[in-house]
Amino acid sequence: MTLRRDLPDGMTRRSLLATAALSLAGCAVDAAEAQQVDTSRVELPRVEILTDNEVRTYLLVFRTGQEIMKGLLAFARVHGVVSGHVIGIGALSGAEIGYFDAEKKTYLRHREEGQQELLSLTGNVARYGDAPFYHIHVALGRRDGEGRGGHLFEATVRPTVELVVTTYAKAMRRQIDPDWGLPLLSA
């Protein structure tokens, strides 16, 4: 490891190494605490094994003017996708994103106009009835560095969006949750 010669004022190489050692010691304490968690007292989330069968990973490259959600749905239908996850980056000329209002049990939709960076896109796909259903969230960046984010309803590509979709053979399903009125993942 090479240390820079121009350390901040008041910092010596020895103090830099001591700080690094303390940081690593903090990680060791966190790891030790994690090993002491009593799993019999923790309510675990529902767990599904997704990779016992064939797993496929696809690169989807969208070009200017294409619509992301329509393209993802067409891809899922053509390739018989029953479950999977998606991640990606790129740039958009506009998007409709939403925020779920838990009190009203509905999405508040916002139209984001103009050129924006797609800083992050992440989500999953499952079956809802007989059709593929994507649940996608995005983080968008504006020219001034301001960010926006939320549930993605639609977006138009400009100049490109690059997505990686990993699909699984085991079907995951969604059904309407009676408490929320949303199509949530079911067992």
C-alpha positions as CSV (number, residue, x, y, z in Angstrom):
1,M,0.0,0.0,0.0
2,T,1.3,3.4,-0.9
3,L,0.5,6.4,1.3
4,R,0.2,9.9,-0.2
5,R,3.0,12.2,0.9
6,D,0.6,15.2,1.2
7,L,-1.6,14.3,4.2
8,P,-4.1,16.8,5.6
9,D,-2.8,19.4,8.1
10,G,-2.0,17.8,11.5
11,M,-2.3,14.2,10.2
12,T,0.8,12.0,10.2
13,R,1.1,8.6,8.6
14,R,0.9,7.1,12.0
15,S,-2.4,8.8,12.8
16,L,-3.7,7.8,9.3
17,L,-2.9,4.2,10.0
18,A,-4.4,4.4,13.5
19,T,-7.6,5.8,12.1
20,A,-7.7,3.0,9.5
21,A,-7.1,0.3,12.2
22,L,-10.0,1.8,14.3
23,S,-12.3,1.7,11.3
24,L,-11.4,-2.0,10.8
25,A,-11.9,-2.7,14.5
26,G,-15.4,-1.2,14.2
27,C,-16.2,-3.6,11.4
28,A,-15.1,-6.5,13.6
29,V,-17.3,-5.3,16.5
30,D,-20.3,-5.1,14.1
31,A,-19.6,-8.6,12.8
32,A,-19.3,-9.9,16.4
33,E,-22.7,-8.3,17.2
34,A,-24.3,-9.9,14.1
35,Q,-23.2,-13.3,15.3
36,Q,-24.9,-12.8,18.6
37,V,-28.4,-12.1,17.2
38,D,-30.9,-14.5,18.7
39,T,-32.7,-15.7,15.5
40,S,-35.4,-17.3,17.6
41,R,-36.5,-13.8,18.7
42,V,-36.4,-12.2,15.3
43,E,-39.4,-12.3,13.0
44,L,-38.0,-13.4,9.7
45,P,-39.4,-12.2,6.3
46,R,-40.9,-14.8,4.0
47,V,-38.1,-16.5,2.0
48,E,-38.2,-18.0,-1.5
49,I,-35.4,-19.8,-3.1
50,L,-35.2,-18.5,-6.7
51,T,-32.1,-20.1,-8.2
52,D,-32.7,-23.8,-7.9
53,N,-33.6,-23.9,-11.6
54,E,-32.2,-22.2,-14.7
55,V,-31.2,-18.6,-14.3
56,R,-30.7,-16.3,-17.3
57,T,-29.2,-12.8,-17.5
58,Y,-30.1,-10.5,-20.4
59,L,-28.7,-7.1,-21.4
60,L,-31.5,-4.8,-22.7
61,V,-30.3,-1.7,-24.5
62,F,-33.0,0.9,-25.2
63,R,-32.5,3.8,-27.7
64,T,-34.0,7.3,-28.0
65,G,-37.7,7.4,-28.1
66,Q,-38.4,3.9,-26.7
67,E,-40.6,3.6,-23.6
68,I,-39.0,1.6,-20.8
69,M,-42.1,0.0,-19.2
70,K,-43.6,-1.0,-22.6
71,G,-40.3,-2.5,-23.7
72,L,-39.9,-4.5,-20.5
73,L,-43.4,-5.9,-20.8
74,A,-42.8,-6.9,-24.4
75,F,-39.5,-8.5,-23.5
76,A,-41.2,-10.5,-20.6
77,R,-44.0,-11.7,-22.9
78,V,-41.6,-12.7,-25.8
79,H,-39.2,-14.5,-23.5
80,G,-41.8,-16.1,-21.2
81,V,-40.5,-14.4,-18.1
82,V,-42.2,-15.6,-14.9
83,S,-39.9,-13.9,-12.3
84,G,-36.7,-12.0,-12.0
85,H,-35.0,-8.7,-11.2
86,V,-33.8,-5.7,-13.1
87,I,-31.2,-3.0,-12.6
88,G,-30.0,-0.3,-14.9
89,I,-28.8,3.2,-15.7
90,G,-29.1,5.7,-18.6
91,A,-30.8,8.9,-19.6
92,L,-34.4,10.0,-20.1
93,S,-36.3,12.8,-21.8
94,G,-39.2,12.5,-19.3
95,A,-40.8,10.2,-16.8
96,E,-43.8,9.6,-14.6
97,I,-42.9,8.6,-11.1
98,G,-45.0,8.0,-8.0
99,Y,-45.0,8.1,-4.3
100,F,-47.3,5.7,-2.4
101,D,-49.5,7.7,0.0
102,A,-50.2,5.1,2.8
103,E,-53.1,7.2,4.2
104,K,-54.9,7.4,0.9
105,K,-53.7,4.0,-0.3
106,T,-52.9,5.4,-3.7
107,Y,-50.0,6.7,-5.7
108,L,-49.4,10.4,-6.0
109,R,-48.0,10.7,-9.6
110,H,-45.5,13.3,-10.7
111,R,-44.5,14.1,-14.3
112,E,-40.8,14.8,-14.6
113,E,-40.2,16.7,-17.8
114,G,-37.0,17.3,-19.7
115,Q,-33.6,15.6,-19.9
116,Q,-32.6,13.6,-16.8
117,E,-30.0,11.1,-15.9
118,L,-31.3,7.7,-14.8
119,L,-29.0,7.3,-11.9
120,S,-30.4,4.0,-10.8
121,L,-33.3,1.7,-11.8
122,T,-34.0,-1.3,-9.7
123,G,-37.0,-3.7,-9.4
124,N,-38.5,-7.0,-10.0
125,V,-40.9,-8.9,-12.2
126,A,-43.5,-11.4,-11.2
127,R,-46.8,-12.8,-12.6
128,Y,-50.0,-10.9,-11.8
129,G,-52.8,-13.1,-13.2
130,D,-51.5,-14.4,-16.5
131,A,-49.4,-11.3,-17.3
132,P,-45.9,-10.1,-16.3
133,F,-45.9,-7.3,-13.7
134,Y,-42.9,-5.1,-13.1
135,H,-42.3,-3.2,-9.8
136,I,-39.7,-0.6,-10.6
137,H,-38.1,2.2,-8.6
138,V,-35.8,4.9,-10.0
139,A,-33.5,7.7,-8.9
140,L,-33.3,10.6,-11.4
141,G,-30.8,13.4,-11.6
142,R,-31.4,16.8,-13.1
143,R,-29.0,19.2,-14.8
144,D,-28.5,21.2,-11.6
145,G,-27.6,18.0,-9.6
146,E,-31.0,17.9,-7.9
147,G,-32.5,14.4,-7.6
148,R,-35.9,12.9,-7.7
149,G,-37.1,9.4,-7.2
150,G,-40.0,7.0,-6.8
151,H,-42.0,4.2,-8.3
152,L,-41.7,4.2,-12.1
153,F,-44.9,4.3,-14.2
154,E,-43.4,5.3,-17.5
155,A,-40.3,6.8,-19.0
156,T,-39.0,7.8,-22.5
157,V,-35.4,7.1,-23.3
158,R,-32.9,9.7,-24.5
159,P,-30.3,8.7,-25.7
160,T,-30.0,5.3,-24.1
161,V,-31.0,3.1,-21.1
162,E,-29.0,-0.1,-20.3
163,L,-30.7,-2.7,-18.2
164,V,-29.6,-6.0,-16.9
165,V,-32.5,-8.4,-16.4
166,T,-31.9,-11.7,-14.5
167,T,-34.8,-14.2,-14.8
168,Y,-35.7,-17.3,-12.8
169,A,-37.6,-20.4,-13.8
170,K,-39.6,-20.4,-10.6
171,A,-42.7,-18.2,-11.0
172,M,-43.3,-15.5,-8.4
173,R,-46.9,-14.2,-8.2
174,R,-48.6,-11.1,-7.1
175,Q,-52.1,-10.7,-5.7
176,I,-54.1,-7.8,-4.3
177,D,-53.4,-7.3,-0.6
178,P,-56.7,-6.6,1.0
179,D,-55.2,-4.1,3.6
180,W,-53.3,-2.0,1.0
181,G,-55.2,-2.6,-2.3
182,L,-51.8,-3.2,-4.0
183,P,-50.6,-6.2,-6.0
184,L,-48.0,-7.5,-3.5
185,L,-45.8,-10.6,-3.9
186,S,-47.4,-13.7,-2.5
187,A,-46.1,-17.1,-1.7
